[in-house]
Amino acid sequence: MALSVVSISEKHLVHNIKKIMEQLKAPHYICCMLKSEAYGHGLIEIAQILLKNDMKIFGVARIQEAIKLREKLGDAFKILLFCPLEVYDLSLLQKYKVDPVVTSENDWKLLKNSPSFEKFHLQLDMGMNRLGVSLDLGKNIIKEAMSLTAQIKLESILTHLPDLRHQKSGLSDSAQMSFKSMELLREELVSKGTDIKFHMANSEALFSRSWPEGWGARPGISLYGVGSPDWKLEPLIEWTSTVVQIKMVKKGQAVSYGGKWVAQKDTPIAIIAAGYADGFPKSLSNKGLVGFKNEIYPVVGAVCMDYFMINMEGKIQLCVGDEVVLVSRNAIPALSCVEVSKRAGISAYEFLTGLGHRNELRVEPS
């Protein structure tokens, strides 16, 4: 019996894919970001649904993720590895048919001296100061790569922007400047007859504007239904857990570590089988909420590693075995992923990628 279950809606993921495709002009070059267990949604489960819907380019941040995809799902799709190459044995990338993304001059030196790679991708740093080469160095690498086409092919050029949205609408000024620089480079390479793909839009940039022909994208959080209401996405997850014990706390008694919640009168509480090891943030101590039918129950006391407690005073009295909702897909707005994250004081990215391995993952088919 699974005490804590994360359910994934295939129907909602398919809906989100369609919304993403509407932002781009065909032919689509969409690299679906599956890093960190597909943002906590299950790497293999999400990849299987994407493949069924003709999404065949995946992005990962660690070689272990690529290996898992290849071993479980075969090689009928492309994998881009967004990680400096010098930290890995390149033979692993070759063995598991992983496309390298060049993020530094050292990466390029390693790659061009390795005879076994047919193609690569180039990441430019346009102000993020994380991974990527400068525009000037990038142009030199492009020129050199074009002279080595018999040996290795540059398939795509990409960047990642730190400042995306204008306060009111559209891309920010700095993002517009980066787009113009990339577009000039793209036009120059198109004029030379190349078919190199370009992609700079993550989810926020993707939905900030309609992208012209020739531009791809790397959607991440939007695949999983998190973003502005204007994007008209559907959240994928519903998270439930189980009542494992009922207690009556006497007036004046404290609950959980540190005694930070004290009963003002005799109070019935329920113990829920989820804790911070499962992804229920410790910051929800004394302020988290869960749902059951039409009731909302407050968390009392500190969230523990394996359990947390809720107050049933004046509400439907739960029984051992009842399932409560920790994150609601649509039915309980106060328990949406975004609202739970806000209450915990963290981003939806941090919340989702923190979902623990002890939760049973179930896919609800379309």
N, C-alpha and C positions, 0 to 999 in steps of 0.2 A: 504493500500500500504506500503510495506516494503522499507524503505529508504536505509538500509544497510543490505547486504545479505552475509552470509558465506555459500558457497556451498561445500559439501563433496562428493568426488568420491568413491562410493562403489567399483568400478572396481580397483581403485588404492590400496585401503585397502586390497582387496583380493590378489592382486599381492604382496604386502608387507608381508602378512602372509606366502605366499609360499616361499619368499626369507628367511624369518626367519626360517622356518622349514628346509630349506636346510642346515642350519648351525648345526643342531642337528641330532643325530641318534635316530631312533625310538626305543622304544615308547617315544613319546614326552611328556614332562612335561613343559608346557608353561603357565606362569602366566602373562596375559596381563595387563599392568598397566593402570588403568582407572582413576587415581587420577586427581583432579582439572578439572572436566568435560572432562575427556579423553583428557587432554592437550589442552583444549579449543575447542575441536571438537564436543562436545555434548556427555555426558555420556550415555544416553539411546540409541541414534542413533548409536553410535559406538558399544555398547554392542550388539545391535540387529544384526548388520552385523557379528560380531565375532561369535555369537551363530549359525548363519546360516552356518558358515564355521567351525563348530565343535571346536571352541575355548571356553572352558567352565571353565576356572580358571581365576578369575579377582582379581587384587590387588587394594586396595583403601587406602587412608591415613586418612580418617575421617569416623566415624560411619554414618554420614548423607548420605554419598555417598552409603554406603551399603544398608541403609534403602530405598533410592530412587530406587536402582536396584531391590531389592526384591519386593517393592510395584508395580513397573511398569512391571517387567519381570518374576516374579515368583521365584521358587527355584530349577530349573533344572540346576544349575551351582554352582560352589564353589566361595566364596568370602574370601580373606585373608585381614585382617585389619592390616596395618603397622603403629601402633600407640601404645604407652605404655598403658597397660590395666588399670593401677591404676587411669587413668583420666576418665574412663567410668564406668557406672553401668553394671556389667557383664550380668545382666538379658537382657539388650538390645541385646548383642551379641547372647545370647541364643534364644531370641524371633525371631530374623531375620536370624538365622542360619549362623552366621559369624564365620569363623575360626580365633581364636586368634593367633597372632604371639608373642611369648615370647621374650622380648627385655631386660629384667633385672631380677635380683634375686627376686625383689618384684613381678614382673609379675608371675614368676613361683610359688611363695608362694600363691598368690591369686588363680591361676588356679588349682593347685593340691588340694586345699581345697574346690573347687567348684565341686559338683558332676554331673553337667549337661553337661559338655563338653566331647565329645567322642574323639576328636583329637585336636592337636595343631601343631604349627610350631615354630622352634627355630632359632633365628637370632644371629649369631656370629659377634663380632666386630673384624675385621682383620686390623685395622688401620684407619678407618674412624672417630672413636671417636664421633660417633653420637648415633644411637640406636644399641643395641646388647650387648651380654655378652662376656666375655673373653673366649678364647678357653678352658682354664682349667675349668672355671665354667661351660662352655657348656658341657664338658665331664661328669661332676658331674650330671648335669641335665639329660643328656642322660641316664646315668646309673640308676638314680632314676626313670626316666620315663619308662625304660624297665622293672622295677620291678612292675610298676603300669599298665601294659597293659590291665588288666581286667577292669581298671577304665578309662584310657585315653591313646590314642595312639599318638606317635610322627610321624607325616606324612612327614614332610620335614625339612631339615636343610639348611640355607641360609646365605649369607653374602653380603655385599655391599662394593665395593672397591673404594677408593678415587683416586687411581693412576692406570690407566688401560693400556694405550698404550705406547709401546716403541717409541722412536723418529722416528724410521724408519719402524718397522713392529712388529707385534705380541704384546703380553702382556708385560708390563713393568716388571722389575726385581722383584719389590715388589709384583706385582700381581701374578707373577709366583710362588713366595714363598707361597703366600696365597693359590693358587690353589693346590700346592703340599701338604700343611698341610690339606686342605679339602679332597684331594684325599686319603691321608693316613687314615683319619678318615672314609671316605666312604668305603674304602676297608676293614677296620676293622669291620665295621658294616655289610657289605655284608657277610663277613666270619662267622658272627654270625647268618646269616639267616634272617636278617631284610630286609624289602623292603622300607626303608626310602629314599625319594627322596632328591637330592641335587641340588641347583641352586645358582649360584653366578654371572652369566653373565647378565648385563644390555645390552643395545643396542651396546655400543662401544665394550665391552668385547666380546659380542656374535659374532661380525663380525671381531674380531681380530684373530680368529683361528677357526679351525674345532673342535668341542667339542666331546670328547669321549662318548661312550655309558654309560648311567647312569646319565648323566648330563642334567638338565633342564635349563631354562632361564626365565628372567623377562623383556621382551622387553617393552620399553616405547616409546621414541621419534621415533624409527625406524618404529613402527606401522604406524606412521603418515607421513612417507615418508621423514624424515629429517635425514641427516647423510652424510657421505662421499660419493662422486660419485661412489667410488669403490663398494659400497653396492648395487648399481643398484636398488634403491627404487624409488617409485613414490609419489610425494607430494599429499596430500588429498585436501587441501583447495584452493578455489578461493574466494577472497573477493572483492566485488564490493559495490560502494555507488553511491548516486544520486546527480546530480547538482540541487540545489534548488533555486539558484539565480545567475544572471549575473550582474556585475557592471563595469563601466569604472572609473578607478582611475586616477585622474588628476596628472600631473607632480608635484612632491614635496609632494604629500599626502602619509601618512603612512598607513600600513595595520596591523590590529590586535593589541593585547595588547603590550604595550611597544614601539610601532612604530619602530620595529627592521628591517622592510623592507620599503623602501621609493621608490616610482615610479620615475624613471629617465626621463620618458616621459609618456604621456597618455597611460595607459595600461589596457587592458581588463582582468578581473579576474572572476573566477567562484567560488562560495561557495559550498562546498561539505558537505553532511550531515553525517559526522563522526568526532569524536573527541577523546580525550584521554579517555573519559568515555566508548567509544566503543572499545578501544584497539589500537587506532592509537597513537603511543607514542608522547608525548610532545617534546621529543628530536629530532623529525623530523621537528621541526620548522625551516623554511628557508633552509631545505636540503632534505626533502622528495620528492618522485616522485609518480605520478600516470599515468596510461595509458588509451588511448582511440584510438581504431583502431591501426594505425601504429605510433601514436604520443606519446611522453612522455612529461608530464607537471610538472614543478617544484612547490613545495609548497612555498608560500610566507607568511611571517609573522609567528606569534606564533600560534601553534595548540591550539585550544580552547577545552573546555569540549565537545561541541556538534558539532563543525564545524571546518573546515580548508579551506584555500583559495589557489587557484592555478593560475599561470600566463598563459594566453592564447596568449601572444604576439607572432606573427609569426607562429601560429599553427592553426589547425582546430578549428573554433569557436564553442564552445559547446553551447547547448541549455538547458533550464530548463527541467528536466526529463531524460537527458542523463545519462547513467551509466558509471562510470569510474572504472578502475581496481586498487585496492589498493595492492592486493597480487595476483600474477598470478601463476596458477598451473604449466604451462609449456611454454606458448606462449611468455611471455616477461621475459627473463632471469634476467633483472635488477630489476624485481618486484617479484622474488621468495621470499619465506618466509625467506630463509637464507640471501639473499642480503638486504632485507628490515630490518631485525634484525641487520645486520652489520652496515647499515647506521644509525640506531637508537642508536647504541652503546650498544646493549643488546644481550643476547643469544636468540636463537630460542625458547628455553624453556620458557624464560620470556615473549617473544612476544606472543607466542601461548596461554599460560595460562592467559594472560592479555586480551584476546578477551572478550568484554563486553556482557552482557546479552541482550542488546537492538538489537544486530544483529540477524536478522532472520536466522535460521539454516535450510538448505535444503539439502536433500540427493539425489544425482544423482544416480539412480539405475544402476546396471551393464547392 
